[in-house]
Amino acid sequence: MAELLAIIRVRGSAETEKPVEDTLRMLNLTRVNHCVVKSRTPALEGMLAKASGNITWGAIKEDMLERLVARKGRLPGDKKLDAKQAAEETKKLKDGKETSIKKVFRLHPPSGGYRAIKRPFPEGDLGPRGDKINELLRKMM
């Protein structure tokens, strides 16, 4: 199993340069508080570095992935998943196979708010945060 990364858009599009906005669009992160789960690849690493002023990312744990798919995963037509479908889609995501759920998870703003959306992770919320992404996801569900 390849390492899966959860990528969350933290900042909006005001005053964002066009190449960065294009990169965010390629990642399917068109709005604030949208999240995608992708496998770590060299191409993805380059995209993350380019858009690091607008996003945060980290390695997602297996139990958090299951919870994310069960609570925020949607089928086309914005239909919710039942428990059996959520388990199947989580397994497909972990194995790197094509899934039938939407690629974007729409999350709430984190309870307690962001610390700072213009500063890097230890003081703020931008950039790589390793496995601490799971705490942020828990606050956003």
Secondary structure by P-SEA (a helix, b strand, c coil): ccbbbbbbbccccccccaaaaaaaaaaccccccbbbbbcccaaaaaaaaaaccccccccccaaaaaaaaaccccccccccccaaaaaaaaaaaaaccccccccbbbbccccccccccccccccccccccccaaaaaaaaac
